[in-house]
Amino acid sequence: MENKYKVHKLELRMNKDHDKLELFLNSIEGKVIVIIPNVQPKFLPMGATAAVNFLFIVEELKNKS
């Protein structure tokens, strides 16, 4: 039996889009395997920080047997 996976890319702003993430995760039919954030460094006048601009969400699809 072979597992099938689907990778979703969800663009969001971490400080404002938590509702968007919640709705997306609740709409997935399969099993969420991993969520991978894309972290980008940000350089500001007061120092450096980091921001997440999108997530890769790996979903294991249900077997159709």
RODRENRO-818294 format. One line per field, with one value per residue (C-alpha): residue number from 1; residue in three letters; y, x, z. Coordinates in Angstrom, 3 decimals, always signed. Each point is the difference from the previous one (the first is absolute). Example, Ala and Ser with C-alpha at 12.3 -4.5 7.8 and 13.67 -1.06 7.14 Angstrom:
<pts>
resi	(1_2)
resn	(ALA_SER)
Y	(-4.500_+3.440)
X	(+12.300_+1.370)
Z	(+7.800_-0.660)
</pts>
This chain:
<pts>
resi	(1_2_3_4_5_6_7_8_9_10_11_12_13_14_15_16_17_18_19_20_21_22_23_24_25_26_27_28_29_30_31_32_33_34_35_36_37_38_39_40_41_42_43_44_45_46_47_48_49_50_51_52_53_54_55_56_57_58_59_60_61_62_63_64_65)
resn	(MET_GLU_ASN_LYS_TYR_LYS_VAL_HIS_LYS_LEU_GLU_LEU_ARG_MET_ASN_LYS_ASP_HIS_ASP_LYS_LEU_GLU_LEU_PHE_LEU_ASN_SER_ILE_GLU_GLY_LYS_VAL_ILE_VAL_ILE_ILE_PRO_ASN_VAL_GLN_PRO_LYS_PHE_LEU_PRO_MET_GLY_ALA_THR_ALA_ALA_VAL_ASN_PHE_LEU_PHE_ILE_VAL_GLU_GLU_LEU_LYS_ASN_LYS_SER)
Y	(+0.000_+3.327_+3.232_+3.090_+3.505_+3.487_+3.155_+3.227_+3.483_+2.396_+3.650_+1.934_+2.602_-1.767_+2.900_+0.419_-3.176_-2.592_-0.323_-0.740_-2.766_-1.473_-0.088_-1.579_-2.713_-0.823_-0.351_-2.599_-3.479_-2.006_-0.122_+2.927_-1.441_+3.136_+3.791_+1.688_+3.784_+2.095_+2.317_+3.102_+2.323_+3.610_+2.827_+2.989_+3.196_-1.278_-3.453_-3.259_-2.255_-2.701_-0.355_-2.931_+0.823_-3.403_-3.563_-3.307_-2.451_-3.676_-2.044_-3.791_-0.842_-2.635_-3.330_-0.764_-3.731)
X	(+0.000_+1.430_-0.516_-0.846_+0.806_-1.031_+1.982_-1.944_+1.527_-1.858_+1.044_-0.703_+1.097_+0.609_-1.218_-3.338_-1.004_-0.448_-3.691_+1.001_+2.344_-2.673_-2.566_+2.498_+1.038_-3.626_-0.771_+2.714_-1.468_+3.208_+2.516_+2.407_+3.514_+2.100_-0.216_+3.172_+0.299_+2.018_+1.925_+1.588_+2.364_-1.116_+2.396_-1.528_+1.649_-0.271_+1.426_-0.596_-3.022_-1.705_-3.357_-1.986_-1.536_-1.431_-0.419_+0.392_-2.560_+0.484_-3.203_-0.204_-2.936_-2.527_+0.326_-2.958_-0.429)
Z	(+0.000_-1.095_+1.905_-2.012_+1.156_-1.022_+0.788_+0.539_+0.049_+2.284_-0.181_+3.182_+2.494_+3.292_+2.138_-1.845_-1.835_+2.754_-0.953_-3.607_+1.220_+2.264_-2.828_-2.368_+2.464_+0.798_-3.730_-0.654_-0.457_+0.497_+2.819_+0.489_+0.056_+0.429_-0.182_-1.262_+0.414_-2.450_+2.313_-1.513_+1.874_+0.354_+0.697_+1.743_+1.267_+3.585_-0.784_-1.803_+0.285_-2.059_-1.704_-1.369_-3.377_-0.929_+1.233_-1.808_+1.367_-0.898_+0.004_-0.154_-2.241_+0.999_-1.798_-2.234_+0.512)
</pts>
